């Protein structure tokens, strides 16, 4: 099975597990990814970022040895995707060493999120040789628009970083890292939303992620509008641009636009303060783990463990983590950040996967693995039902849903369940 198909299959298997996990507020499968924030230090002062307001003390950051111990625990938990972030992770002198260590210990997908400012020729070559899977460069506009948001001269330095990755990948005959751009939608860059996609294509990038600005990327539960929110007139332009982006992705074959169309469609209403609908749920502390630079487990509902005193597995399955998941299930303050908040359409995901790969040799293996994932989740939910762990009504609905999806797979049909 090729790498792309394997990742698409894993994505749907995980979604089945996440769906069941959220019903019982307990993880049945490993998280999709771990965000490991290695530092709060940064070389930029972006107008929408609150991290520089409380950068913390460098002396409190995890040492290289401490970080490696955590990486081993991430691998032991079964996580396949580790993302080093910050602040700016390249301010850590040991970043390349940690990327190499993660890959050598068997984590398949190791990424970084960077502003690219510090990506000189040596660093880029070493990251490629270390086995970096993907580099996401944060850009919030073209030229002066980005510089107004992220700092004077930052656009050209970030663009140069992308060029360096492409140049040395070619020189070293390397397929990875793939390159992505993160674009934060706010009132000052709405007119650059389409331009950033064209820029990414011209730079041979693989993905563009567009997500709405948060009131605070430190306190994600804060929902008070601020000066970065679009005006009524700007929202009209935003809606037009989003329609174009969705059309480009769904009809124009622009797979470079990574953001889920369902998420994009609801961005204007997000800025209006409206909820996106009953199918959108938050999967905080189920779909992802966030580790801070001093070893805490962070969530938008609060901290819930300290890896300097406990193991990752102890914290992940602890009563404190259970409380976070129970709180998140009741949350009505949506963030539209698709790392944790998205529409759970199991039938649609399964139908899409079976449709895309119906004629390939691995089709029976795909069906076998999907059924195994559903049977596992059904068994776990049934255990909870028998123990009166959750409400009968909620569990019954979930079991009915999983059984309906299973019928789609067993029939070999892509008709709606």
Order of alpha helices (4+ residues) and beta strands (2+ residues): alpha-beta-alpha-beta-alpha-beta-alpha-beta-alpha-alpha-beta-alpha-beta-alpha-alpha-alpha-beta-beta-beta-alpha-alpha-beta-alpha-alpha-alpha
